[in-house]
């Protein structure tokens, strides 16, 4: 392949089998969420850079290092969306959805872009399914979202998932706590690595994510946000847990769970499928009660999550599972008479219009090759038309399973195929 014509690094081509799996996964998500009152929302793939910078936060990896940025012909700074949440809250504010019954519940699916270090399960163009409930701080919603998300995974055949749950309190709880945390890191400055010292200034909560074992041991004893949250936030969290417990959802409380985006408040969670290794995070979310204000809206509570389709698909493929239904072809047209081709192709089209999945040889195959092709695509029936049949305006319809053959007049072929498909022939 000539240099320059490969797909860009960190992107994937979707061949038919995986595309079908992707579509089936999104379809399940749609069914589960629409069955719980969520409607589909679509937002642009590119938005003002400031929308993401203000919400996810300049200090987050996603904004600081991973955004795909470009200037449009009008000199505006745009970004390819790294996620949906900021766009969905913008959509809520811009379309006056606060006047609708609350909470407004929306699901979405589509491509997101992050200039990430590429590895298995970590791409630069990837697909998220996303759900948000905006306009209510009822803890029942946080639990419902986690339960629906787990239902989706389960419907795909993924079990053995780990759910980690935390509360990071409200913004007002955060500042005094961050002072405490910085003081702790300062007191252990010589025992932690550069990355922890860097995060101390940038976003001290992220210091808990350190990969260095010695630093991690120090951070394990650092003051935890969970102990510093207000009574109100603690009560909210207890309520979220009671809604989860009543459903029998298993989860682990993880006081060091801080998410990679700065807009979160109160509940945060992550779901992982440990067998995936380094990129085991197949979904994550949380509450973001202060986000709307960051982009000029009135204070509006919200909560949501997103899952990465490619990672979930890897997890399924590792278990030899595919959520895609087998491709089913009803009829193969094996035509051994050139003069018959135009009429039979026209009949094939008419059969397709009646809902029969049909294809014919398009590569000049001889008799043997065409019968082989009928087998290969798993056609239930084969329509055979050679010189003799053509001369008599008939064809032979052969059942591939039983070998049974029926002669059918070409005038009745479409009706015959339709009835065969409907099980009435
Ligand atoms: P996030 O944790 O950044 O959250 O991403 C959610 C999921 O997207 C991850 O768990 C992972 O499965 C997938 N993902 C993220 N980055 C990549 C990548 N480079 N390659 C492949 N998959 C990836 C959010 O995006 C939040 N907007 C979730 C949310 C919604 N919070 C509230 N509402």
Boltz pocket constraint, residues with backbone or C-beta under 6 A from the ligand:
constraints:
  - pocket:
      binder: B
      contacts: [[A, 82], [A, 83], [A, 84], [A, 85], [A, 114], [A, 116], [A, 121], [A, 122], [A, 123], [A, 124], [A, 126], [A, 127], [A, 128], [A, 130], [A, 131], [A, 132], [A, 260], [A, 261], [A, 271], [A, 281], [A, 282], [A, 283], [A, 284], [A, 285], [A, 286], [A, 287], [A, 288], [A, 303], [A, 304], [A, 305], [A, 306], [A, 307], [A, 308], [A, 309], [A, 310], [A, 311]]
      max_distance: 6.0
